[in-house]
Amino acid sequence: MDVSLIKNQIDIAHLDKYAAIIGESPSQGARSPKLWNAVFDNSGLNYSMIPLDVTKDKIIDLLNDLSQDEGFIGGAIAAPYKEVVAEWLGANITPEAKKIGAVNCLYRDAKGKLQGANTDGEASLVTFKNKFGSLESKSIMILGIGGAGKAVASYFATNANFTTIISRSKEGKKYADKIGVNWADWGDIDSITNDNDIVINCTSIGFGDQEGRSPLSKNQISNLKPSTVIFDIVYQPLKTKFLQIAEHEGLSIFNGLEMNMEQAVLAYRYTVKSNQKLHEIRKIMSKI
């Protein structure tokens, strides 16, 4: 691959094949390489997942370059490129990813052509239901509608009684209309916060340079029903400011760590052509 297209330094010359996590700065602590590489090591494969930090002006050039690199098997797409990559792939995405309009997983089909899938939504729903049970009769409020937000909304909306997407742009309204759920502007959030059983943060608030911030204020959180469950898909830090405030208010909380692992399990299975079962991959990754 053309290393001039990325910001970080990599070494892949010794590898038979490689996977990558592609994003703005995955080299600064993305968890996927640790998870994938544990399975590669366990399987005796001379493969590795590497982080590729790329700027917005070079992401398409990088994708074009990787598509021609026979050593590249696929991998993960991180923020903020999940929608960009879906658009670049065009028709070469799964039906679920097409509905969502974003991909977080790249893999090669039988002809060697890059394809895209989205494992964020499935992983978020599976891990949440494992901990809290059925969403039937529940009302859900989803904060933010980027690539991950669309995936979460798509899967949760099909299982919940009522779903509201909160966003600052009309893009959120368009997507809410597309999947048949309610939408509200962020400025109107105070009027609907106390009507929800589950609140899910799908924004980047609480992560990276926004660590220490919460998408909802202490007053807004204190106005939620005592039975409300707070799900923050951020997993670095494990307990965001949002979760800290919610826990202090006596609410049940859940972070994105298990979701992150489950999406990696599903994405690995898409990308690496092996006979390993999902439970075998999950068992290896769960030790990391």
Contacts in CASP RR format, 6 or more apart in sequence:
PFRMAT RR
TARGET T0000
AUTHOR 0000-0000-0000
METHOD contacts of the structure
MODEL  1
MDVSLIKNQIDIAHLDKYAAIIGESPSQGARSPKLWNAVFDNSGLNYSMI
PLDVTKDKIIDLLNDLSQDEGFIGGAIAAPYKEVVAEWLGANITPEAKKI
GAVNCLYRDAKGKLQGANTDGEASLVTFKNKFGSLESKSIMILGIGGAGK
AVASYFATNANFTTIISRSKEGKKYADKIGVNWADWGDIDSITNDNDIVI
NCTSIGFGDQEGRSPLSKNQISNLKPSTVIFDIVYQPLKTKFLQIAEHEG
LSIFNGLEMNMEQAVLAYRYTVKSNQKLHEIRKIMSKI
1 12 0 8 1.000
1 62 0 8 1.000
1 65 0 8 1.000
1 66 0 8 1.000
1 69 0 8 1.000
1 72 0 8 1.000
2 61 0 8 1.000
2 62 0 8 1.000
2 65 0 8 1.000
3 9 0 8 1.000
3 10 0 8 1.000
5 54 0 8 1.000
5 58 0 8 1.000
5 61 0 8 1.000
5 62 0 8 1.000
5 65 0 8 1.000
6 52 0 8 1.000
6 53 0 8 1.000
6 54 0 8 1.000
6 58 0 8 1.000
6 62 0 8 1.000
7 25 0 8 1.000
7 53 0 8 1.000
7 54 0 8 1.000
7 55 0 8 1.000
8 27 0 8 1.000
8 51 0 8 1.000
8 52 0 8 1.000
8 53 0 8 1.000
10 50 0 8 1.000
10 51 0 8 1.000
10 52 0 8 1.000
12 18 0 8 1.000
12 48 0 8 1.000
12 50 0 8 1.000
14 46 0 8 1.000
15 46 0 8 1.000
15 47 0 8 1.000
15 48 0 8 1.000
15 71 0 8 1.000
16 45 0 8 1.000
16 46 0 8 1.000
16 47 0 8 1.000
16 71 0 8 1.000
17 45 0 8 1.000
17 46 0 8 1.000
17 47 0 8 1.000
17 71 0 8 1.000
17 72 0 8 1.000
17 73 0 8 1.000
18 47 0 8 1.000
18 48 0 8 1.000
18 49 0 8 1.000
18 50 0 8 1.000
18 71 0 8 1.000
18 72 0 8 1.000
18 73 0 8 1.000
19 36 0 8 1.000
19 47 0 8 1.000
19 48 0 8 1.000
19 49 0 8 1.000
19 50 0 8 1.000
19 72 0 8 1.000
19 73 0 8 1.000
19 74 0 8 1.000
19 75 0 8 1.000
19 76 0 8 1.000
19 271 0 8 1.000
19 272 0 8 1.000
20 49 0 8 1.000
20 50 0 8 1.000
20 51 0 8 1.000
20 52 0 8 1.000
20 66 0 8 1.000
20 72 0 8 1.000
20 74 0 8 1.000
20 75 0 8 1.000
20 76 0 8 1.000
21 30 0 8 1.000
21 32 0 8 1.000
21 33 0 8 1.000
21 49 0 8 1.000
21 50 0 8 1.000
21 51 0 8 1.000
21 52 0 8 1.000
21 75 0 8 1.000
21 76 0 8 1.000
21 77 0 8 1.000
21 78 0 8 1.000
22 52 0 8 1.000
22 54 0 8 1.000
22 59 0 8 1.000
22 62 0 8 1.000
22 63 0 8 1.000
22 75 0 8 1.000
22 76 0 8 1.000
22 77 0 8 1.000
22 78 0 8 1.000
22 81 0 8 1.000
22 85 0 8 1.000
22 106 0 8 1.000
23 51 0 8 1.000
23 52 0 8 1.000
23 53 0 8 1.000
23 54 0 8 1.000
23 59 0 8 1.000
23 77 0 8 1.000
23 78 0 8 1.000
23 79 0 8 1.000
23 80 0 8 1.000
23 81 0 8 1.000
24 53 0 8 1.000
24 54 0 8 1.000
24 55 0 8 1.000
24 78 0 8 1.000
24 79 0 8 1.000
24 80 0 8 1.000
24 81 0 8 1.000
25 53 0 8 1.000
26 32 0 8 1.000
26 33 0 8 1.000
26 51 0 8 1.000
26 52 0 8 1.000
26 53 0 8 1.000
26 78 0 8 1.000
27 51 0 8 1.000
27 53 0 8 1.000
28 53 0 8 1.000
29 51 0 8 1.000
29 236 0 8 1.000
30 51 0 8 1.000
30 76 0 8 1.000
30 78 0 8 1.000
31 235 0 8 1.000
31 236 0 8 1.000
31 260 0 8 1.000
31 261 0 8 1.000
31 264 0 8 1.000
31 288 0 8 1.000
32 49 0 8 1.000
32 75 0 8 1.000
32 76 0 8 1.000
32 78 0 8 1.000
32 260 0 8 1.000
32 264 0 8 1.000
32 267 0 8 1.000
33 48 0 8 1.000
33 49 0 8 1.000
33 50 0 8 1.000
33 51 0 8 1.000
34 288 0 8 1.000
35 261 0 8 1.000
35 264 0 8 1.000
35 265 0 8 1.000
35 268 0 8 1.000
35 285 0 8 1.000
35 288 0 8 1.000
36 49 0 8 1.000
36 75 0 8 1.000
36 264 0 8 1.000
36 268 0 8 1.000
37 48 0 8 1.000
37 49 0 8 1.000
38 284 0 8 1.000
38 285 0 8 1.000
38 287 0 8 1.000
38 288 0 8 1.000
39 268 0 8 1.000
39 272 0 8 1.000
39 276 0 8 1.000
39 281 0 8 1.000
39 284 0 8 1.000
39 285 0 8 1.000
40 47 0 8 1.000
40 48 0 8 1.000
40 49 0 8 1.000
42 284 0 8 1.000
43 274 0 8 1.000
43 276 0 8 1.000
45 272 0 8 1.000
47 73 0 8 1.000
47 272 0 8 1.000
49 75 0 8 1.000
49 76 0 8 1.000
52 62 0 8 1.000
54 62 0 8 1.000
54 81 0 8 1.000
56 80 0 8 1.000
56 84 0 8 1.000
59 81 0 8 1.000
59 84 0 8 1.000
59 85 0 8 1.000
60 84 0 8 1.000
60 88 0 8 1.000
63 85 0 8 1.000
63 88 0 8 1.000
63 114 0 8 1.000
66 72 0 8 1.000
66 74 0 8 1.000
66 114 0 8 1.000
67 113 0 8 1.000
67 114 0 8 1.000
73 107 0 8 1.000
73 108 0 8 1.000
73 271 0 8 1.000
73 272 0 8 1.000
74 105 0 8 1.000
74 106 0 8 1.000
74 107 0 8 1.000
74 108 0 8 1.000
74 114 0 8 1.000
74 271 0 8 1.000
75 105 0 8 1.000
75 106 0 8 1.000
75 107 0 8 1.000
75 267 0 8 1.000
75 271 0 8 1.000
76 104 0 8 1.000
76 105 0 8 1.000
76 106 0 8 1.000
76 264 0 8 1.000
76 267 0 8 1.000
77 85 0 8 1.000
77 103 0 8 1.000
77 104 0 8 1.000
77 105 0 8 1.000
77 106 0 8 1.000
78 104 0 8 1.000
79 147 0 8 1.000
79 148 0 8 1.000
79 204 0 8 1.000
82 102 0 8 1.000
82 103 0 8 1.000
82 104 0 8 1.000
82 118 0 8 1.000
82 120 0 8 1.000
82 146 0 8 1.000
82 147 0 8 1.000
82 148 0 8 1.000
83 101 0 8 1.000
83 102 0 8 1.000
83 146 0 8 1.000
83 147 0 8 1.000
85 102 0 8 1.000
85 103 0 8 1.000
85 106 0 8 1.000
85 116 0 8 1.000
86 93 0 8 1.000
86 97 0 8 1.000
86 98 0 8 1.000
86 100 0 8 1.000
86 101 0 8 1.000
86 102 0 8 1.000
86 103 0 8 1.000
86 116 0 8 1.000
89 103 0 8 1.000
89 114 0 8 1.000
89 115 0 8 1.000
89 116 0 8 1.000
92 109 0 8 1.000
92 113 0 8 1.000
92 114 0 8 1.000
92 115 0 8 1.000
92 116 0 8 1.000
93 101 0 8 1.000
93 103 0 8 1.000
93 115 0 8 1.000
93 116 0 8 1.000
93 117 0 8 1.000
93 118 0 8 1.000
94 115 0 8 1.000
94 116 0 8 1.000
94 117 0 8 1.000
94 118 0 8 1.000
96 117 0 8 1.000
96 118 0 8 1.000
96 122 0 8 1.000
96 154 0 8 1.000
97 103 0 8 1.000
97 116 0 8 1.000
97 117 0 8 1.000
97 118 0 8 1.000
99 154 0 8 1.000
99 178 0 8 1.000
99 179 0 8 1.000
100 118 0 8 1.000
100 121 0 8 1.000
100 147 0 8 1.000
100 150 0 8 1.000
100 151 0 8 1.000
100 154 0 8 1.000
101 118 0 8 1.000
101 147 0 8 1.000
101 150 0 8 1.000
102 118 0 8 1.000
102 120 0 8 1.000
102 146 0 8 1.000
102 147 0 8 1.000
102 148 0 8 1.000
102 150 0 8 1.000
102 151 0 8 1.000
103 116 0 8 1.000
103 117 0 8 1.000
103 118 0 8 1.000
104 117 0 8 1.000
104 118 0 8 1.000
104 119 0 8 1.000
104 120 0 8 1.000
104 147 0 8 1.000
104 148 0 8 1.000
104 151 0 8 1.000
104 263 0 8 1.000
104 267 0 8 1.000
105 116 0 8 1.000
105 117 0 8 1.000
105 118 0 8 1.000
105 119 0 8 1.000
105 263 0 8 1.000
105 266 0 8 1.000
105 267 0 8 1.000
105 270 0 8 1.000
105 271 0 8 1.000
106 114 0 8 1.000
106 115 0 8 1.000
106 116 0 8 1.000
106 271 0 8 1.000
107 114 0 8 1.000
107 115 0 8 1.000
107 116 0 8 1.000
107 117 0 8 1.000
107 267 0 8 1.000
107 270 0 8 1.000
107 271 0 8 1.000
108 114 0 8 1.000
108 115 0 8 1.000
108 271 0 8 1.000
109 115 0 8 1.000
117 267 0 8 1.000
117 270 0 8 1.000
118 151 0 8 1.000
119 262 0 8 1.000
119 263 0 8 1.000
119 264 0 8 1.000
119 266 0 8 1.000
119 267 0 8 1.000
119 270 0 8 1.000
120 147 0 8 1.000
120 148 0 8 1.000
120 149 0 8 1.000
120 151 0 8 1.000
120 152 0 8 1.000
120 259 0 8 1.000
120 263 0 8 1.000
121 148 0 8 1.000
121 151 0 8 1.000
121 152 0 8 1.000
121 154 0 8 1.000
121 155 0 8 1.000
121 156 0 8 1.000
121 263 0 8 1.000
122 155 0 8 1.000
122 262 0 8 1.000
122 263 0 8 1.000
122 266 0 8 1.000
123 259 0 8 1.000
123 260 0 8 1.000
123 261 0 8 1.000
123 262 0 8 1.000
123 263 0 8 1.000
123 265 0 8 1.000
123 266 0 8 1.000
124 151 0 8 1.000
124 152 0 8 1.000
124 155 0 8 1.000
124 156 0 8 1.000
124 200 0 8 1.000
124 231 0 8 1.000
124 233 0 8 1.000
124 256 0 8 1.000
124 259 0 8 1.000
124 263 0 8 1.000
125 152 0 8 1.000
125 155 0 8 1.000
125 156 0 8 1.000
125 159 0 8 1.000
126 262 0 8 1.000
127 256 0 8 1.000
127 258 0 8 1.000
127 259 0 8 1.000
127 262 0 8 1.000
128 135 0 8 1.000
128 156 0 8 1.000
128 231 0 8 1.000
128 254 0 8 1.000
128 259 0 8 1.000
129 135 0 8 1.000
129 159 0 8 1.000
130 258 0 8 1.000
131 254 0 8 1.000
131 258 0 8 1.000
132 198 0 8 1.000
132 229 0 8 1.000
132 252 0 8 1.000
132 254 0 8 1.000
134 159 0 8 1.000
135 156 0 8 1.000
135 159 0 8 1.000
135 160 0 8 1.000
135 161 0 8 1.000
135 198 0 8 1.000
136 159 0 8 1.000
136 160 0 8 1.000
136 161 0 8 1.000
137 161 0 8 1.000
138 160 0 8 1.000
138 161 0 8 1.000
138 162 0 8 1.000
138 197 0 8 1.000
138 198 0 8 1.000
139 160 0 8 1.000
139 161 0 8 1.000
139 162 0 8 1.000
139 163 0 8 1.000
139 164 0 8 1.000
139 195 0 8 1.000
139 196 0 8 1.000
139 197 0 8 1.000
139 198 0 8 1.000
140 156 0 8 1.000
140 157 0 8 1.000
140 160 0 8 1.000
140 162 0 8 1.000
140 163 0 8 1.000
140 164 0 8 1.000
140 196 0 8 1.000
140 197 0 8 1.000
140 198 0 8 1.000
140 199 0 8 1.000
140 200 0 8 1.000
141 163 0 8 1.000
141 164 0 8 1.000
141 166 0 8 1.000
141 192 0 8 1.000
141 193 0 8 1.000
141 196 0 8 1.000
141 198 0 8 1.000
141 199 0 8 1.000
141 200 0 8 1.000
142 149 0 8 1.000
142 152 0 8 1.000
142 153 0 8 1.000
142 156 0 8 1.000
142 163 0 8 1.000
142 164 0 8 1.000
142 165 0 8 1.000
142 166 0 8 1.000
142 200 0 8 1.000
142 202 0 8 1.000
143 166 0 8 1.000
143 199 0 8 1.000
143 200 0 8 1.000
143 201 0 8 1.000
143 202 0 8 1.000
143 203 0 8 1.000
143 215 0 8 1.000
143 216 0 8 1.000
144 165 0 8 1.000
144 166 0 8 1.000
144 167 0 8 1.000
144 172 0 8 1.000
144 201 0 8 1.000
144 202 0 8 1.000
144 203 0 8 1.000
145 153 0 8 1.000
145 165 0 8 1.000
145 167 0 8 1.000
145 171 0 8 1.000
145 172 0 8 1.000
145 175 0 8 1.000
145 176 0 8 1.000
145 202 0 8 1.000
146 202 0 8 1.000
148 202 0 8 1.000
148 233 0 8 1.000
149 202 0 8 1.000
149 233 0 8 1.000
150 175 0 8 1.000
152 200 0 8 1.000
152 202 0 8 1.000
152 233 0 8 1.000
153 163 0 8 1.000
153 165 0 8 1.000
153 175 0 8 1.000
153 176 0 8 1.000
153 179 0 8 1.000
153 181 0 8 1.000
153 202 0 8 1.000
154 179 0 8 1.000
156 163 0 8 1.000
156 198 0 8 1.000
156 200 0 8 1.000
157 163 0 8 1.000
157 179 0 8 1.000
157 180 0 8 1.000
157 181 0 8 1.000
160 198 0 8 1.000
162 181 0 8 1.000
162 182 0 8 1.000
163 181 0 8 1.000
163 182 0 8 1.000
164 181 0 8 1.000
164 182 0 8 1.000
164 183 0 8 1.000
164 184 0 8 1.000
164 192 0 8 1.000
164 196 0 8 1.000
165 172 0 8 1.000
165 173 0 8 1.000
165 175 0 8 1.000
165 176 0 8 1.000
165 181 0 8 1.000
165 182 0 8 1.000
165 183 0 8 1.000
165 184 0 8 1.000
166 183 0 8 1.000
166 184 0 8 1.000
166 185 0 8 1.000
166 186 0 8 1.000
166 189 0 8 1.000
167 173 0 8 1.000
167 183 0 8 1.000
167 185 0 8 1.000
167 186 0 8 1.000
168 185 0 8 1.000
168 186 0 8 1.000
172 183 0 8 1.000
173 183 0 8 1.000
176 182 0 8 1.000
176 183 0 8 1.000
177 183 0 8 1.000
184 192 0 8 1.000
189 216 0 8 1.000
189 220 0 8 1.000
190 220 0 8 1.000
190 223 0 8 1.000
193 199 0 8 1.000
193 216 0 8 1.000
193 220 0 8 1.000
193 223 0 8 1.000
193 224 0 8 1.000
194 223 0 8 1.000
194 224 0 8 1.000
194 225 0 8 1.000
196 224 0 8 1.000
196 225 0 8 1.000
196 228 0 8 1.000
197 225 0 8 1.000
197 227 0 8 1.000
197 228 0 8 1.000
197 229 0 8 1.000
198 228 0 8 1.000
198 229 0 8 1.000
198 230 0 8 1.000
198 231 0 8 1.000
199 216 0 8 1.000
199 224 0 8 1.000
199 228 0 8 1.000
199 229 0 8 1.000
199 230 0 8 1.000
199 231 0 8 1.000
200 231 0 8 1.000
200 232 0 8 1.000
200 233 0 8 1.000
201 215 0 8 1.000
201 230 0 8 1.000
201 231 0 8 1.000
201 232 0 8 1.000
201 233 0 8 1.000
201 234 0 8 1.000
201 240 0 8 1.000
201 242 0 8 1.000
202 233 0 8 1.000
203 215 0 8 1.000
204 210 0 8 1.000
204 234 0 8 1.000
205 213 0 8 1.000
205 214 0 8 1.000
205 215 0 8 1.000
205 242 0 8 1.000
206 212 0 8 1.000
206 213 0 8 1.000
206 214 0 8 1.000
206 215 0 8 1.000
206 232 0 8 1.000
206 234 0 8 1.000
206 237 0 8 1.000
206 240 0 8 1.000
206 241 0 8 1.000
206 242 0 8 1.000
207 234 0 8 1.000
207 236 0 8 1.000
207 240 0 8 1.000
208 236 0 8 1.000
211 237 0 8 1.000
211 240 0 8 1.000
211 241 0 8 1.000
212 240 0 8 1.000
212 241 0 8 1.000
213 241 0 8 1.000
214 221 0 8 1.000
214 240 0 8 1.000
214 241 0 8 1.000
214 242 0 8 1.000
214 245 0 8 1.000
215 242 0 8 1.000
216 242 0 8 1.000
216 245 0 8 1.000
218 245 0 8 1.000
218 249 0 8 1.000
221 230 0 8 1.000
221 242 0 8 1.000
221 245 0 8 1.000
221 246 0 8 1.000
221 249 0 8 1.000
221 251 0 8 1.000
222 249 0 8 1.000
224 230 0 8 1.000
224 246 0 8 1.000
224 249 0 8 1.000
224 251 0 8 1.000
226 250 0 8 1.000
226 251 0 8 1.000
227 252 0 8 1.000
228 251 0 8 1.000
228 252 0 8 1.000
229 251 0 8 1.000
229 252 0 8 1.000
229 253 0 8 1.000
229 254 0 8 1.000
230 242 0 8 1.000
230 243 0 8 1.000
230 246 0 8 1.000
230 251 0 8 1.000
230 252 0 8 1.000
230 253 0 8 1.000
230 254 0 8 1.000
231 253 0 8 1.000
231 254 0 8 1.000
231 255 0 8 1.000
231 256 0 8 1.000
232 240 0 8 1.000
232 242 0 8 1.000
232 243 0 8 1.000
232 253 0 8 1.000
232 254 0 8 1.000
232 255 0 8 1.000
232 256 0 8 1.000
233 255 0 8 1.000
233 256 0 8 1.000
233 259 0 8 1.000
234 240 0 8 1.000
234 255 0 8 1.000
234 256 0 8 1.000
235 255 0 8 1.000
235 256 0 8 1.000
235 257 0 8 1.000
235 259 0 8 1.000
235 260 0 8 1.000
238 255 0 8 1.000
238 257 0 8 1.000
239 247 0 8 1.000
239 253 0 8 1.000
239 255 0 8 1.000
240 255 0 8 1.000
243 253 0 8 1.000
243 255 0 8 1.000
246 253 0 8 1.000
247 253 0 8 1.000
261 282 0 8 1.000
261 285 0 8 1.000
261 286 0 8 1.000
262 282 0 8 1.000
264 285 0 8 1.000
265 278 0 8 1.000
265 281 0 8 1.000
265 282 0 8 1.000
265 285 0 8 1.000
266 278 0 8 1.000
268 281 0 8 1.000
268 285 0 8 1.000
269 276 0 8 1.000
269 278 0 8 1.000
269 281 0 8 1.000
END
